[in-house]
Amino acid sequence: MRIRRIENSMAVNKNKIGNEVISGRSSFLDLRRINMMKPASETIRRATTLPIKLEFNPVQVTKVPKTSFLDGTAYELLFIMIAAIISSFTGYRDWVFLAYLLMALALRVSSQRILRSALFCLVLIPILLQLHKDGLADMFAIFVFYFLSIGLLRAMIELRKD
């Protein structure tokens, strides 16, 4: 009797895979419908192949012309030294920066270069204060103000032209 009950229960569960009946629409994977005749290399190739085709376009690298040291930083430092010497020994500091403003506008000096000069002077201020050179620190603070003003004016002109 016991054997019949097991056979009857197997007959009832014969059409089931997992918890679902095959005759209806199944959301489970039906292992009987999978084609097992594909070689393993084909299955691996399909599983690892990207669905997107990637193309690499080479980028042409252009050479940036070399600029000498005198083209940038040396002129800035030279002007700062000349302005410091003139403003230390004479009272013509404002005239020197007025001439620098006119030169920056006429020669179309980059605003980045002018603001770099302001940054250099700004870095000098705490160094001079640590060396107890308060007069020079005050003078370079004024230089920072002039450079920032001229650089801002030049940047506004550059933006207006763009």
Backbone as CSV, one residue per row, in Angstrom:
resi,resn,N_x,N_y,N_z,CA_x,CA_y,CA_z,C_x,C_y,C_z
1,MET,0.795,-1.181,0.000,0.000,0.000,0.000,0.859,1.275,0.000
2,ARG,1.854,1.168,0.736,2.749,2.294,0.813,3.388,2.611,-0.532
3,ILE,3.747,1.633,-1.285,4.378,1.818,-2.583,3.405,2.491,-3.547
4,ARG,2.172,2.151,-3.522,1.190,2.766,-4.395,1.023,4.254,-4.111
5,ARG,1.053,4.628,-2.860,0.908,6.054,-2.528,2.063,6.871,-3.117
6,ILE,3.282,6.353,-3.046,4.436,7.060,-3.608,4.302,7.158,-5.111
7,GLU,3.893,6.062,-5.794,3.723,6.093,-7.241,2.615,7.060,-7.629
8,ASN,1.525,7.098,-6.885,0.433,8.028,-7.186,0.874,9.475,-6.993
9,SER,1.649,9.725,-5.962,2.107,11.100,-5.754,3.097,11.506,-6.828
10,MET,3.898,10.545,-7.354,4.821,10.846,-8.440,4.059,11.119,-9.724
11,ALA,2.953,10.413,-9.918,2.153,10.632,-11.117,1.548,12.025,-11.100
12,VAL,1.167,12.512,-9.941,0.590,13.850,-9.835,1.659,14.897,-10.096
13,ASN,2.862,14.697,-9.591,3.937,15.679,-9.713,4.751,15.517,-10.984
14,LYS,4.357,14.625,-11.877,5.118,14.358,-13.073,5.182,15.575,-14.000
15,ASN,4.154,16.383,-14.040,4.089,17.529,-14.941,4.596,18.819,-14.299
16,LYS,5.281,18.729,-13.219,5.746,19.933,-12.527,7.259,20.040,-12.597
17,ILE,7.741,21.272,-12.735,9.158,21.575,-12.556,9.194,22.608,-11.449
18,GLY,9.813,22.297,-10.385,9.819,23.198,-9.253,8.443,23.303,-8.686
19,ASN,7.846,24.474,-8.697,6.526,24.698,-8.123,5.474,24.989,-9.186
20,GLU,5.825,24.885,-10.466,4.926,25.358,-11.500,4.644,24.263,-12.518
21,VAL,3.463,24.274,-13.044,3.053,23.277,-14.037,3.546,23.712,-15.402
22,ILE,4.066,22.779,-16.207,4.646,23.086,-17.512,3.580,23.431,-18.539
23,SER,2.417,22.850,-18.420,1.399,23.037,-19.450,1.010,24.504,-19.611
24,GLY,1.052,25.277,-18.563,0.720,26.691,-18.654,1.964,27.497,-19.034
25,ARG,1.813,28.810,-19.065,2.971,29.654,-19.345,3.874,29.666,-18.131
26,SER,5.119,29.417,-18.354,6.057,29.262,-17.252,7.035,30.419,-17.231
27,SER,7.339,30.898,-16.043,8.387,31.896,-15.902,9.683,31.241,-15.467
28,PHE,9.640,29.935,-15.250,10.835,29.192,-14.880,11.531,28.688,-16.127
29,LEU,12.779,28.360,-15.993,13.560,27.826,-17.087,13.208,26.359,-17.312
30,ASP,12.772,26.047,-18.499,12.422,24.669,-18.836,13.657,24.001,-19.415
31,LEU,14.269,23.118,-18.648,15.511,22.490,-19.059,15.321,21.540,-20.230
32,ARG,14.092,21.095,-20.466,13.851,20.177,-21.583,13.888,20.902,-22.926
33,ARG,13.697,22.212,-22.926,13.668,22.959,-24.180,15.029,23.539,-24.568
34,ILE,16.033,23.434,-23.723,17.357,23.986,-24.017,18.103,23.038,-24.940
35,ASN,18.711,23.601,-25.954,19.485,22.806,-26.890,20.861,22.556,-26.276
36,MET,21.133,21.339,-25.916,22.388,20.996,-25.264,23.462,20.600,-26.270
37,MET,23.207,20.780,-27.557,24.149,20.332,-28.570,25.190,21.401,-28.919
38,LYS,25.100,22.606,-28.390,26.083,23.647,-28.674,27.392,23.308,-27.984
39,PRO,28.495,23.551,-28.655,29.767,23.306,-27.984,29.994,24.331,-26.879
40,ALA,30.819,23.961,-25.933,31.074,24.833,-24.790,31.767,26.120,-25.217
41,SER,32.628,26.059,-26.219,33.336,27.272,-26.660,32.364,28.303,-27.214
42,GLU,31.313,27.859,-27.924,30.307,28.785,-28.449,29.531,29.443,-27.325
43,THR,29.178,28.680,-26.308,28.454,29.216,-25.155,29.308,30.229,-24.414
44,ILE,30.570,29.918,-24.239,31.482,30.843,-23.545,31.673,32.107,-24.373
45,ARG,31.814,31.967,-25.695,32.002,33.139,-26.550,30.786,34.058,-26.481
46,ARG,29.591,33.483,-26.514,28.382,34.311,-26.449,28.226,34.970,-25.081
47,ALA,28.659,34.280,-24.054,28.509,34.838,-22.705,29.505,35.953,-22.450
48,THR,30.673,35.898,-23.077,31.712,36.893,-22.795,31.796,37.992,-23.839
49,THR,31.085,37.893,-24.955,31.134,38.913,-25.988,30.290,40.103,-25.568
50,LEU,30.877,41.299,-25.710,30.145,42.519,-25.384,29.107,42.809,-26.464
51,PRO,27.945,43.268,-26.089,26.932,43.591,-27.092,27.219,44.912,-27.797
52,ILE,28.203,45.648,-27.337,28.517,46.957,-27.900,29.797,46.847,-28.713
53,LYS,29.806,47.467,-29.876,31.009,47.485,-30.687,31.800,48.731,-30.324
54,LEU,33.040,48.538,-29.917,33.887,49.645,-29.513,34.840,50.001,-30.635
55,GLU,34.959,51.290,-30.910,35.911,51.771,-31.900,36.810,52.793,-31.232
56,PHE,38.071,52.699,-31.523,39.036,53.640,-30.974,39.552,54.515,-32.097
57,ASN,39.290,55.814,-31.970,39.764,56.765,-32.958,41.029,57.431,-32.421
58,PRO,42.098,57.383,-33.170,43.333,57.997,-32.665,43.206,59.515,-32.623
59,VAL,43.814,60.100,-31.635,43.795,61.548,-31.462,45.127,62.092,-31.929
60,GLN,45.078,63.111,-32.737,46.305,63.705,-33.216,46.855,64.657,-32.155
61,VAL,48.078,64.428,-31.771,48.717,65.237,-30.742,49.495,66.340,-31.432
62,THR,49.197,67.559,-31.051,49.920,68.686,-31.626,50.982,69.147,-30.648
63,LYS,52.077,69.571,-31.171,53.169,70.034,-30.326,52.907,71.476,-29.903
64,VAL,53.108,71.712,-28.629,52.973,73.060,-28.101,54.323,73.740,-28.272
65,PRO,54.331,74.906,-28.882,55.632,75.561,-29.066,56.245,75.920,-27.717
66,LYS,57.534,75.693,-27.626,58.232,75.997,-26.375,58.361,77.500,-26.208
67,THR,58.118,77.928,-25.005,58.308,79.330,-24.686,59.506,79.439,-23.767
68,SER,60.221,80.486,-23.915,61.391,80.646,-23.070,60.979,81.197,-21.710
69,PHE,61.902,81.159,-20.791,61.641,81.665,-19.447,61.355,83.157,-19.483
70,LEU,61.960,83.861,-20.432,61.776,85.306,-20.517,60.386,85.684,-21.010
71,ASP,59.682,84.745,-21.655,58.357,85.075,-22.165,57.328,85.252,-21.067
72,GLY,57.533,84.666,-19.932,56.499,84.714,-18.912,56.989,85.229,-17.582
73,THR,57.465,84.333,-16.783,57.739,84.614,-15.383,58.840,85.643,-15.194
74,ALA,59.859,85.616,-16.032,60.987,86.542,-15.848,60.539,87.996,-15.980
75,TYR,59.678,88.279,-16.949,59.201,89.653,-17.113,58.346,90.095,-15.927
76,GLU,57.557,89.188,-15.414,56.739,89.521,-14.249,57.616,89.841,-13.046
77,LEU,58.587,88.980,-12.791,59.484,89.214,-11.647,60.316,90.479,-11.841
78,LEU,60.731,90.722,-13.070,61.496,91.935,-13.354,60.667,93.185,-13.085
79,PHE,59.412,93.178,-13.519,58.562,94.336,-13.254,58.315,94.514,-11.760
80,ILE,58.108,93.429,-11.050,57.873,93.533,-9.606,59.103,94.103,-8.915
81,MET,60.288,93.668,-9.323,61.521,94.212,-8.717,61.684,95.689,-9.032
82,ILE,61.432,96.069,-10.279,61.557,97.484,-10.658,60.529,98.323,-9.901
83,ALA,59.296,97.838,-9.805,58.257,98.577,-9.086,58.604,98.682,-7.603
84,ALA,59.189,97.636,-7.016,59.581,97.689,-5.603,60.704,98.690,-5.391
85,ILE,61.658,98.714,-6.286,62.771,99.662,-6.143,62.278,101.092,-6.312
86,ILE,61.462,101.334,-7.319,60.955,102.691,-7.560,60.078,103.156,-6.401
87,SER,59.204,102.285,-5.898,58.317,102.717,-4.820,59.051,102.827,-3.488
88,SER,60.191,102.151,-3.332,60.960,102.289,-2.089,61.701,103.612,-2.028
89,PHE,62.243,104.032,-3.158,63.093,105.215,-3.154,62.393,106.482,-3.642
90,THR,61.281,106.354,-4.315,60.558,107.530,-4.809,59.079,107.385,-4.477
91,GLY,58.336,108.374,-4.789,56.899,108.340,-4.521,56.080,108.100,-5.771
92,TYR,56.653,107.446,-6.772,55.977,107.282,-8.056,55.377,105.885,-8.256
93,ARG,55.002,105.226,-7.185,54.445,103.877,-7.291,53.159,103.872,-8.117
94,ASP,52.288,104.845,-7.886,51.023,104.898,-8.621,51.252,105.113,-10.113
95,TRP,52.250,105.907,-10.451,52.552,106.163,-11.856,53.120,104.917,-12.541
96,VAL,53.890,104.153,-11.788,54.445,102.911,-12.347,53.314,101.941,-12.685
97,PHE,52.338,101.816,-11.805,51.249,100.889,-12.080,50.281,101.439,-13.117
98,LEU,50.169,102.742,-13.224,49.385,103.316,-14.318,50.040,102.993,-15.658
99,ALA,51.367,103.109,-15.713,52.086,102.742,-16.940,51.925,101.247,-17.225
100,TYR,51.931,100.424,-16.170,51.737,98.979,-16.360,50.333,98.691,-16.879
101,LEU,49.341,99.408,-16.380,47.970,99.243,-16.867,47.881,99.566,-18.349
102,LEU,48.454,100.693,-18.754,48.415,101.083,-20.164,49.173,100.077,-21.028
103,MET,50.311,99.588,-20.528,51.084,98.596,-21.272,50.305,97.281,-21.392
104,ALA,49.621,96.883,-20.314,48.850,95.636,-20.338,47.690,95.733,-21.324
105,LEU,47.088,96.894,-21.420,45.987,97.071,-22.363,46.483,97.178,-23.800
106,ALA,47.599,97.887,-23.999,48.108,98.098,-25.353,48.726,96.811,-25.918
107,LEU,49.485,96.103,-25.113,50.171,94.900,-25.589,49.342,93.634,-25.413
108,ARG,48.132,93.783,-24.898,47.221,92.660,-24.675,47.862,91.560,-23.825
109,VAL,48.391,91.986,-22.697,48.969,91.040,-21.746,47.837,90.194,-21.178
110,SER,48.081,88.899,-21.054,47.060,87.985,-20.574,46.690,88.296,-19.127
111,SER,45.416,88.182,-18.819,44.975,88.419,-17.446,45.545,87.366,-16.503
112,GLN,45.793,86.167,-17.019,46.396,85.135,-16.182,47.790,85.536,-15.722
113,ARG,48.544,86.152,-16.610,49.893,86.599,-16.247,49.830,87.683,-15.174
114,ILE,48.894,88.598,-15.304,48.776,89.681,-14.320,48.330,89.119,-12.973
115,LEU,47.380,88.209,-12.994,46.913,87.623,-11.742,47.968,86.709,-11.118
116,ARG,48.821,86.114,-11.944,49.942,85.333,-11.412,50.912,86.245,-10.661
117,SER,51.113,87.454,-11.167,51.954,88.428,-10.454,51.323,88.790,-9.114
118,ALA,50.012,88.942,-9.103,49.320,89.247,-7.846,49.484,88.107,-6.858
119,LEU,49.388,86.893,-7.337,49.556,85.727,-6.467,50.974,85.647,-5.914
120,PHE,51.964,85.958,-6.743,53.350,85.955,-6.282,53.547,86.987,-5.168
121,CYS,53.005,88.184,-5.364,53.125,89.217,-4.329,52.354,88.829,-3.069
122,LEU,51.231,88.167,-3.243,50.437,87.739,-2.096,51.179,86.693,-1.263
123,VAL,51.930,85.838,-1.923,52.717,84.834,-1.211,53.879,85.488,-0.465
124,LEU,54.398,86.568,-1.010,55.523,87.255,-0.360,55.132,87.935,0.955
125,ILE,53.884,88.322,1.099,53.476,89.093,2.278,53.701,88.345,3.584
126,PRO,53.230,87.099,3.765,53.487,86.419,5.045,54.975,86.137,5.283
127,ILE,55.713,85.915,4.183,57.160,85.691,4.333,57.823,86.944,4.876
128,LEU,57.462,88.085,4.314,58.052,89.346,4.790,57.607,89.673,6.211
129,LEU,56.388,89.319,6.569,55.930,89.552,7.938,56.689,88.678,8.924
130,GLN,57.022,87.447,8.531,57.814,86.577,9.403,59.236,87.084,9.559
131,LEU,59.726,87.780,8.534,61.073,88.362,8.600,61.067,89.752,9.242
132,HIS,59.926,90.178,9.760,59.744,91.477,10.430,60.045,92.647,9.492
133,LYS,59.672,92.525,8.233,59.798,93.604,7.240,58.397,94.131,6.964
134,ASP,57.831,94.841,7.930,56.437,95.292,7.822,56.239,96.320,6.713
135,GLY,57.212,97.168,6.491,57.096,98.180,5.434,57.037,97.542,4.048
136,LEU,57.903,96.547,3.816,57.869,95.851,2.528,56.582,95.049,2.362
137,ALA,56.106,94.453,3.459,54.850,93.691,3.395,53.687,94.606,3.029
138,ASP,53.657,95.808,3.586,52.609,96.775,3.229,52.704,97.179,1.759
139,MET,53.945,97.375,1.297,54.138,97.757,-0.102,53.655,96.638,-1.037
140,PHE,53.966,95.381,-0.704,53.519,94.276,-1.554,52.008,94.056,-1.446
141,ALA,51.402,94.418,-0.339,49.942,94.348,-0.229,49.295,95.346,-1.193
142,ILE,49.908,96.505,-1.316,49.409,97.485,-2.288,49.623,96.973,-3.706
143,PHE,50.768,96.325,-3.950,51.025,95.722,-5.266,49.946,94.688,-5.611
144,VAL,49.568,93.888,-4.621,48.525,92.869,-4.849,47.233,93.547,-5.266
145,PHE,46.890,94.640,-4.585,45.675,95.362,-4.939,45.743,95.875,-6.372
146,TYR,46.867,96.470,-6.752,47.011,96.985,-8.117,46.953,95.854,-9.149
147,PHE,47.678,94.779,-8.889,47.678,93.669,-9.846,46.288,93.050,-9.977
148,LEU,45.583,92.892,-8.868,44.228,92.327,-8.940,43.280,93.253,-9.704
149,SER,43.417,94.542,-9.481,42.553,95.496,-10.201,42.835,95.468,-11.699
150,ILE,44.118,95.500,-12.063,44.479,95.477,-13.484,44.096,94.133,-14.108
151,GLY,44.331,93.048,-13.382,43.980,91.723,-13.905,42.485,91.555,-14.096
152,LEU,41.699,92.077,-13.190,40.243,92.008,-13.326,39.767,92.824,-14.521
153,LEU,40.316,94.005,-14.700,39.956,94.837,-15.849,40.325,94.124,-17.152
154,ARG,41.522,93.551,-17.183,41.964,92.842,-18.389,41.099,91.595,-18.650
155,ALA,40.700,90.881,-17.595,39.843,89.694,-17.754,38.466,90.080,-18.286
156,MET,37.930,91.211,-17.835,36.637,91.673,-18.347,36.733,92.020,-19.827
157,ILE,37.844,92.607,-20.235,38.038,92.934,-21.664,38.152,91.652,-22.472
158,GLU,38.889,90.651,-21.952,39.038,89.379,-22.657,37.680,88.677,-22.801
159,LEU,36.856,88.705,-21.757,35.548,88.068,-21.823,34.604,88.793,-22.773
160,ARG,34.713,90.119,-22.810,33.851,90.878,-23.705,34.175,90.587,-25.163
161,LYS,35.446,90.395,-25.482,35.831,90.102,-26.858,35.448,88.702,-27.266
162,ASP,35.397,87.774,-26.299,35.005,86.396,-26.634,33.528,86.321,-26.839
